[in-house]
Amino acid sequence: MAIVSGQRLTSIWLAGACLALSATQAICAEKWRVQYFYDKNHSSLAINDLVFPSPSHGMAVGHLDDDKGDSKPVSVITDDGGAHWTIKPLKQMPISLFFLDDSLGWMVTEKGIWRTEEGGRSWRELPKTPKLLIGVHFLDEKHGFAVGTHKSAFQTDDGGKTWEPIAAAEEPHTNPENTVYNNITFADAKSGFINGYSAPPRRDDQKPEWLDPEDETKRRELPRMSIMLNTHDGGNTWKPSTVSMFGRITRAMFLPNGTGLGLIEFTSTFKWPSEVHRLHSGTGGSEIVYNAKDRDITDVLLLPGAAYLAGVEVVGRLQHTPIPRKLKVLKSTDMTNWEEMDVDYHADGVRAMLRAASDGTIWMATDTGMILKLAE
């Protein structure tokens, strides 16, 4: 199978704005303002996921780490649109969230799946759920999907009480120990995909790139097998496909008209740290709309009229480091011309995530305990 880069990714994508006088004027009128920042002595907050099921109700989940090395799972909740936030303890380490509405949601943890009917104010652990999961996606209260490591992909028809393996997920000829399904996306109630990748362990000394930036020969980007499971009947049947490519697909989303936005993230010493694609569900095509050597994009958001990219600034030769860097957000009304947005100068992180509430309000969270809101 031929090795392809992001520029030739057409075959693996799913088949199937705020308006102002000018894009520049709109961007200049908006600013990302810090709404919450955990700033305590001898401890820090790492946010793993963020949701806003309604304009007033939002929740982030993650963990508090202290100077002694102890880590405690927590949620951070607002009921007044971000004006005030409350930290609540959780019983297991959270990985991701999915909400259908302001009340009903699911939380994936290191040990299983939890369900809430109170907007995350209380949680109930679901019995006998699959392990080693990364995320879930529900089409309605009963019908949902779950994906994770070790080639795991499941579906449920009873709200998560019982789960059945998705047979198509086993069809690609990859080692389960090296295979991860990491993203579930639906363009509508019928058309969706699950994507993942298989990456054999490296044979070098396993040191992270930032410890030895001069040794580029060992750190070069290696191709991996990308896997796509497509459905056009709401998940009743899935069709798998594979391709060898550089990078991994970490985020994809679609508008009802079939236009989509996807993110590919690279490692090591690739030409740039990430690449953003415009997707076309009707034709299965895609084209690159953004990449830059000095911007490490970690999330994308597509809304009617505008697209947003969030990430961090790259300084020097190291594209990826565990050291927080300045947050950078870009906006486009045509997915061709991108403009930098005004971000609070205090804001930094290693990774940033973008989320939108039902009223179109846009939020951003970082793994350094910051939550920001886009406001004029």
PyMOL commands that set and color helices and strands:
alter all, ss='L'
color gray80, all
select helices_A, chain A and resi 6-8+10-12+23-29+167-170+176-178+209-211+216-219
alter helices_A, ss='H'
color red, helices_A
select strands_A, chain A and resi 3-4+31-37+43-51+58-66+71-78+86-89+94-99+105-109+113-116+124-125+133-138+144-148+152-156+164-165+179-186+192-198+224-231+239-245+248-254+259-265+274-280+285-290+295-303+306-313+325-332+339-340+342-343+348-349+352-356+362-366+370-375
alter strands_A, ss='S'
color yellow, strands_A
deselect
rebuild
show_as cartoon
